């Protein structure tokens, strides 16, 4: 069952990743159990949703206690939905949503991205 992620909003510099579900096999042909990869320091998965990015400070010159006018500006993330990301497991937060397992990962924990440019 595929979870409905339309209600989820990812904040800041974080991304929502669905872990890769590929069956792992050794060179000798042995199948590794499902929990084996979960113990690895580096994980991979597909990015489903991205936050807006890093919030930029306001360019308004004024006093700190005055209310700010205008929109919040963001420095966008390098990653995009659909990218295959390799990330550091210890910086990821594991969640379950509608029975599916996902990771919330800050962009700084992503080591590399594989992107299919169409």
C-alpha positions as CSV (number, residue, x, y, z in Angstrom):
1,X,0.0,0.0,0.0
2,X,1.4,3.4,-1.0
3,X,1.1,6.1,1.6
4,X,-0.6,9.4,0.7
5,X,2.1,12.0,1.3
6,X,0.1,15.0,0.1
7,X,-0.6,16.0,3.7
8,X,3.1,16.0,4.6
9,X,5.1,19.3,4.5
10,X,8.8,18.9,5.0
11,X,10.4,21.9,6.7
12,X,13.7,23.7,6.4
13,X,16.7,21.9,4.8
14,X,15.3,18.4,5.3
15,X,14.1,15.8,2.8
16,X,11.8,12.8,3.1
17,X,13.4,9.6,1.8
18,X,12.0,6.2,1.2
19,X,14.7,3.7,1.8
20,X,15.8,1.5,-1.1
21,X,14.1,-1.9,-1.0
22,X,16.6,-3.8,-3.1
23,X,17.5,-7.3,-2.0
24,X,21.2,-7.4,-1.2
25,X,23.3,-10.4,-2.2
26,X,27.0,-11.1,-1.6
27,X,29.5,-11.9,-4.3
28,X,29.2,-15.6,-3.3
29,X,25.5,-15.5,-3.9
30,X,24.2,-15.4,-0.2
31,X,21.2,-13.3,0.4
32,X,21.5,-10.8,3.3
33,X,18.7,-10.4,5.8
34,X,16.5,-7.3,5.6
35,X,17.9,-5.9,8.9
36,X,21.5,-6.2,7.7
37,X,21.5,-2.9,5.7
38,X,19.7,-1.0,8.5
39,X,22.9,-1.5,10.7
40,X,25.1,0.1,8.1
41,X,26.5,3.6,8.6
42,X,25.5,4.7,5.1
43,X,22.0,4.2,3.6
44,X,20.4,5.0,0.3
45,X,16.8,5.8,-0.8
46,X,14.7,7.9,-3.1
47,X,13.8,11.4,-2.2
48,X,10.0,11.9,-2.1
49,X,9.7,15.4,-0.8
50,X,12.0,18.4,0.0
51,X,11.8,21.3,2.4
52,X,12.0,24.9,1.1
53,X,15.7,25.2,1.9
54,X,17.8,27.3,4.2
55,X,16.0,30.5,5.5
56,X,17.9,33.6,4.6
57,X,18.1,36.6,6.9
58,X,16.0,39.6,6.1
59,X,17.6,42.4,4.1
60,X,15.5,45.0,5.9
61,X,17.5,47.4,7.9
62,X,15.6,48.1,11.1
63,X,15.4,47.4,14.8
64,X,15.3,43.8,15.9
65,X,12.1,44.2,17.9
66,X,10.1,45.7,15.0
67,X,7.9,43.2,13.1
68,X,9.3,42.2,9.8
69,X,7.5,42.8,6.6
70,X,7.7,40.7,3.5
71,X,8.1,37.1,2.6
72,X,10.7,34.7,4.0
73,X,13.4,34.0,1.5
74,X,15.1,30.6,1.2
75,X,18.3,29.3,-0.3
76,X,17.0,26.2,-2.2
77,X,18.3,22.7,-1.7
78,X,20.5,20.9,-4.3
79,X,18.4,17.8,-4.2
80,X,15.0,17.2,-5.9
81,X,12.2,14.7,-5.5
82,X,13.1,11.5,-7.5
83,X,16.8,11.7,-6.8
84,X,18.5,8.6,-5.4
85,X,20.4,9.9,-2.3
86,X,23.2,8.2,-0.3
87,X,23.1,9.5,3.3
88,X,24.7,9.1,6.7
89,X,22.3,6.9,8.8
90,X,23.1,8.4,12.2
91,X,21.8,11.8,11.1
92,X,18.5,10.4,9.8
93,X,15.3,10.2,11.8
94,X,13.2,7.1,11.0
95,X,9.4,7.5,10.9
96,X,6.5,5.3,10.1
97,X,3.6,6.9,8.2
98,X,0.6,4.8,7.0
99,X,2.6,1.7,7.7
100,X,5.5,2.7,5.5
101,X,9.0,3.4,6.7
102,X,10.7,6.7,5.8
103,X,13.7,8.8,6.8
104,X,13.8,12.5,7.4
105,X,17.3,13.6,6.6
106,X,19.0,17.1,6.6
107,X,20.7,18.0,3.4
108,X,24.0,18.2,5.2
109,X,23.8,14.4,5.8
110,X,23.4,13.6,2.1
111,X,26.8,12.4,0.7
112,X,25.8,12.1,-3.0
113,X,22.9,12.1,-5.3
114,X,22.2,10.1,-8.5
115,X,19.8,12.0,-10.8
116,X,18.2,10.9,-14.0
117,X,18.1,14.1,-16.2
118,X,15.3,13.6,-18.7
